[in-house]
C-alpha cells in the first residue's frame, strides 16, 4: 500500500514539511545529507518553533527527530541511506517542486540551490560512457556486479542500504532527465544486484 502524501497547508505549517524542505535546501536530491545537518537547517529556518520551551535559542533535536519519524512513516519522500544520512527520493523532489512557491512563502526567503539537472546530466554521462552500459545494452546480467558497482561508485560488498541509495539516485536521475533508457538501466541494475545476492546466498 502506498503511503499518503504530505498535505500542504499554508495556514498550518508542519515540521514534517519543514524537514523535507530543509533536506532539499541542503542538496538532498543529489547526495546524502547527515541528519544532524538537516536538524540544524530546520532550526535555522524556524528557530521559534524548534527551540527549547524555556530557552528558544537552543535547538530541541527531539522535535526534528519526531518530524523525521513522521515523514518516514507517512510518505515515501526520503530514503534512509544509513542510520545517519538521508536523501530525497524522486517523489520527494517532485513534491518540493510542486510546492516550492508555498514553501518559500511559508518558511521565508530561503536560498534555493540551483536545479540538480546539471549534476544528473554529469552522472548520466558518466554511466553511459562506462563499460556497464554495453553490458546493459547487450542484456548481459551475469558477473557484472563489480562493473556495476564501479559505475555507481560503491563496492560489490557495500551494505544493502548503500545499494538502495544508489538505486534511489538512479530513479531520481531518470525522473529529472525524463530518460527512459535510465529507467530501463535501473531495472537492469536492480536485477543484476538481486541475482548476485541470491547466488551469494546459494539460492
C-alpha positions as CSV (number, residue, x, y, z in Angstrom):
1,X,0.0,0.0,0.0
2,X,1.3,3.4,-1.0
3,X,1.8,5.8,1.9
4,X,-0.1,9.1,1.9
5,X,1.5,12.3,0.7
6,X,2.0,15.3,2.9
7,X,-0.9,17.6,2.8
8,X,0.5,21.1,2.5
9,X,-1.4,23.9,4.3
10,X,-0.1,27.5,4.2
11,X,-2.2,28.2,7.2
12,X,-0.7,25.5,9.4
13,X,2.9,24.6,8.5
14,X,4.1,21.2,9.7
15,X,7.6,20.2,10.9
16,X,7.4,17.2,8.5
17,X,7.1,19.5,5.6
18,X,9.9,21.7,7.0
19,X,12.2,18.6,7.3
20,X,11.7,17.7,3.6
21,X,12.3,21.4,2.6
22,X,15.5,21.6,4.7
23,X,16.8,18.4,3.1
24,X,16.1,19.8,-0.3
25,X,17.9,23.1,0.5
26,X,20.9,21.1,1.6
27,X,21.1,19.3,-1.7
28,X,19.4,16.1,-0.7
29,X,18.3,15.3,-4.2
30,X,21.9,15.0,-5.4
31,X,23.7,13.4,-2.4
32,X,23.3,12.0,1.1
33,X,22.9,14.5,3.9
34,X,23.7,13.9,7.6
35,X,20.6,14.0,9.7
36,X,22.3,16.4,12.2
37,X,22.8,18.9,9.3
38,X,19.1,18.6,8.5
39,X,18.2,19.2,12.1
40,X,20.3,22.3,12.3
41,X,18.9,23.6,9.0
42,X,15.4,23.1,10.3
43,X,16.2,25.1,13.4
44,X,17.9,27.8,11.3
45,X,14.6,28.2,9.3
46,X,12.2,28.0,12.2
47,X,14.0,28.7,15.5
48,X,10.9,29.8,17.4
49,X,9.2,26.5,16.7
50,X,12.1,24.2,17.1
51,X,13.9,25.7,20.1
52,X,13.5,24.7,23.8
53,X,10.4,26.0,25.5
54,X,12.4,28.0,28.2
55,X,15.5,28.6,26.1
56,X,14.3,29.1,22.5
57,X,17.8,29.9,21.3
58,X,18.8,26.3,21.8
59,X,17.6,23.7,19.2
60,X,15.5,20.9,20.5
61,X,16.6,17.9,18.4
62,X,13.7,15.8,19.7
63,X,11.2,17.9,17.7
64,X,13.1,17.5,14.5
65,X,13.7,13.8,15.2
66,X,9.9,13.4,15.6
67,X,9.4,15.3,12.2
68,X,11.8,12.8,10.6
69,X,9.9,9.8,12.0
70,X,6.6,11.3,10.7
71,X,8.0,11.8,7.2
72,X,9.3,8.3,7.1
73,X,6.0,6.8,8.4
74,X,3.7,8.9,6.3
75,X,5.5,9.4,2.9
76,X,8.0,7.9,0.5
77,X,9.7,11.3,0.1
78,X,13.1,10.4,1.8
79,X,15.4,7.4,1.6
80,X,17.4,6.2,4.6
81,X,20.9,5.6,3.2
82,X,22.1,4.6,6.6
83,X,21.5,5.4,10.2
84,X,22.8,9.0,10.0
85,X,22.0,10.0,6.4
86,X,19.0,10.7,4.3
87,X,18.4,11.5,0.6
88,X,15.3,12.8,-1.3
89,X,13.6,10.3,-3.5
90,X,12.2,11.3,-6.9
91,X,8.8,11.5,-5.2
92,X,10.1,13.9,-2.6
93,X,11.8,16.1,-5.2
94,X,8.5,16.2,-7.2
95,X,6.6,17.2,-4.1
96,X,9.0,20.1,-3.4
97,X,8.9,21.3,-7.0
98,X,5.1,21.3,-6.9
99,X,5.0,23.3,-3.7
100,X,8.1,25.4,-3.9
101,X,6.4,28.8,-4.0
102,X,4.3,27.9,-1.0
103,X,7.3,26.5,0.9
104,X,9.3,29.7,0.2
105,X,6.4,31.8,1.3
106,X,5.8,29.8,4.5
107,X,9.4,29.3,5.6
108,X,10.9,32.6,4.5
109,X,13.0,33.6,1.6
110,X,15.4,30.7,1.8
111,X,18.2,30.5,-0.8
112,X,17.3,27.7,-3.1
113,X,20.0,25.7,-4.7
114,X,20.2,25.6,-8.5
115,X,18.3,22.8,-10.1
116,X,20.1,19.4,-9.8
117,X,19.8,18.8,-13.6
118,X,23.5,19.6,-14.3
119,X,24.6,17.1,-11.6
120,X,22.3,14.4,-13.0
121,X,23.5,15.1,-16.6
122,X,27.1,14.6,-15.5
123,X,26.2,11.4,-13.6
124,X,24.2,10.1,-16.6
125,X,27.0,10.8,-19.0
126,X,29.5,9.0,-16.7
127,X,27.3,5.9,-16.5
128,X,26.6,5.8,-20.3
129,X,30.3,6.1,-21.0
130,X,31.1,3.3,-18.5
131,X,31.6,-0.3,-19.7
132,X,28.5,-1.3,-17.7
133,X,26.3,0.5,-20.3
134,X,27.4,-2.0,-23.0
135,X,26.6,-4.9,-20.7
136,X,23.2,-3.3,-20.2
137,X,22.6,-2.8,-23.9
138,X,23.6,-6.4,-24.6
139,X,21.4,-7.6,-21.7
140,X,24.4,-9.2,-20.1
141,X,23.4,-9.6,-16.4
142,X,25.9,-12.3,-15.4
143,X,29.0,-11.5,-13.5
144,X,28.6,-7.7,-13.9
145,X,28.3,-6.7,-10.2
146,X,31.9,-5.4,-10.0
147,X,31.4,-3.3,-13.1
148,X,28.0,-2.1,-11.9
149,X,29.4,-1.2,-8.5
150,X,32.2,0.8,-10.1
151,X,29.7,2.8,-12.3
152,X,27.6,3.6,-9.2
153,X,30.7,4.5,-7.1
154,X,30.3,1.8,-4.5
155,X,31.6,-1.7,-3.8
156,X,30.1,-5.1,-4.5
157,X,30.4,-5.7,-0.8
158,X,28.6,-2.4,0.2
159,X,25.7,-2.8,2.6
160,X,22.2,-3.2,1.1
161,X,21.3,0.3,2.3
162,X,24.1,1.7,0.2
163,X,23.0,-0.1,-2.9
164,X,19.4,1.1,-2.2
165,X,20.7,4.6,-2.1
166,X,22.3,4.3,-5.5
167,X,19.1,2.9,-6.9
168,X,17.2,5.9,-5.4
169,X,19.6,8.3,-7.1
170,X,19.2,6.5,-10.4
171,X,15.4,6.7,-10.1
172,X,15.6,10.4,-9.3
173,X,18.0,11.0,-12.2
174,X,15.8,9.2,-14.6
175,X,12.8,11.2,-13.5
176,X,14.5,14.6,-13.6
177,X,16.0,13.9,-17.0
178,X,12.9,12.1,-18.3
179,X,15.3,9.4,-19.6
180,X,13.6,6.1,-20.4
181,X,16.9,4.4,-21.0
182,X,18.0,5.2,-17.5
183,X,14.7,3.8,-16.2
184,X,15.5,0.6,-18.1
185,X,19.0,0.6,-16.8
186,X,17.7,0.9,-13.2
187,X,15.7,-2.3,-13.7
188,X,18.8,-4.0,-15.2
189,X,20.9,-2.8,-12.2
190,X,18.4,-4.0,-9.6
191,X,18.1,-7.4,-11.3
192,X,21.8,-7.8,-11.6
193,X,22.2,-7.0,-7.9
194,X,19.4,-9.2,-6.8
195,X,20.8,-12.1,-8.9
196,X,24.2,-11.8,-7.3
197,X,22.8,-11.7,-3.8
198,X,20.8,-14.8,-4.5
199,X,23.9,-16.5,-5.9
200,X,25.9,-15.5,-2.8
201,X,23.3,-17.0,-0.5
202,X,23.3,-20.2,-2.6
203,X,19.6,-19.8,-3.6
